Amino acid sequence: MSTDIPWNLIAPLIVIQLILAVVGLISLYKAASTRGPKWLWVIIILCGNLLGSVAYFVIGRKDAS
């Protein structure tokens, strides 16, 4: 019985997740203000996997204008 992990499917998701998290945290650090406290967005980005980072970019960022 072999339980091989399909790394060719999982590896791209891991890379995308890491890139989104890093870019999200950098954007959050540079942001003057956000919708909600910054500490909460850090937790959401780090613990929310892909959806946490996407939620920050869609909901958490305030318009620059």
C-alpha positions in Angstrom: 0.0 0.0 0.0 1.6 3.2 -1.2 0.4 6.7 -0.1 2.4 8.9 -2.4 1.6 12.6 -2.2 1.0 14.2 -5.6 3.6 17.0 -5.2 3.2 18.1 -8.7 -0.3 19.3 -7.7 0.4 20.5 -4.2 3.7 22.4 -4.7 2.3 25.2 -6.9 -0.5 25.8 -4.3 2.1 26.1 -1.6 4.2 28.5 -3.6 1.2 30.7 -4.5 0.1 30.7 -0.8 3.5 31.8 0.4 3.8 34.5 -2.2 0.3 35.9 -1.4 1.0 35.8 2.3 4.4 37.7 1.9 2.9 40.3 -0.5 -0.1 40.7 1.7 2.0 41.2 4.9 4.2 43.7 3.1 1.2 45.6 1.8 -0.4 45.6 5.2 2.9 46.9 6.8 3.0 49.8 4.3 -0.7 50.7 4.5 -1.6 53.8 6.4 -5.0 52.5 7.3 -7.1 49.4 6.8 -10.6 48.3 7.3 -10.2 46.8 10.8 -7.2 46.5 13.1 -3.9 45.6 11.5 -3.2 42.9 14.1 -6.4 41.1 13.1 -5.4 41.2 9.4 -2.0 39.7 10.3 -3.8 36.7 11.9 -6.2 36.4 9.0 -3.4 36.4 6.4 -1.2 33.9 8.3 -4.0 31.5 9.4 -6.4 31.9 6.5 -4.1 30.3 4.0 -5.0 31.4 0.4 -8.4 32.8 1.4 -7.0 35.0 4.2 -4.6 36.8 1.8 -7.3 37.2 -0.9 -9.7 38.5 1.7 -7.2 41.2 2.8 -6.7 42.4 -0.8 -10.5 42.4 -1.5 -11.9 43.6 1.8 -9.2 44.9 4.1 -7.4 47.4 1.9 -8.7 50.9 1.8 -8.6 52.8 -1.5 -5.6 55.0 -2.0 -7.7 57.9 -3.2 
